[in-house]
Amino acid sequence: TMLSKANYGEFGQKSVILEDELFVQKSKFGEGRYFYNVISDARYIGDFIVVIIANSMFCTVPREAFADGGAEFLSEIKKHAQLD
């Protein structure tokens, strides 16, 4: 399910998708596909939702990209990654 609208930031359009088995981030630079078990945290930080991957990489998504400020996205990613 695609949960975010396109974000036009300094690196261009990007999107995030929550698939059954994978968290997917797409941008003009390519696509990152991560199993949920490597996600170590997901939280609000300022105006962003930050997804921390394998304790060393991270993906940020502006909260304004979501109609609900990212609440559904954050809840779903935490459920898939078993962070709650």
C-alpha positions, 0 to 999 in steps of 0.5 A, a space after each residue: 500500500 502506498 501511504 505517502 504522496 510524492 515529496 519534492 525536496 532537495 533530492 527530487 521526488 521520492 516515495 515510500 511503500 509498505 509491502 507485505 515483506 519489505 519497506 521500499 523507498 524510491 527516488 530518482 537515485 534508485 530504490 532501497 528495499 529493506 526487510 522489516 526485521 532490520 528496522 530498529 526504530 521509527 519515530 517522529 523527529 520534528 517535522 519528519 518521520 524517521 525510519 532507522 535501518 540496521 542502526 546505521 542508515 535512515 530514511 526521512 519522510 516529511 510529515 506533510 507528505 501524509 494527509 494525517 501527518 504520518 500517524 497511519 504510516 508510523 503505526 503500520 511500519 511499527 507493526 510490520 517491524 514489531 517495534 511496539 
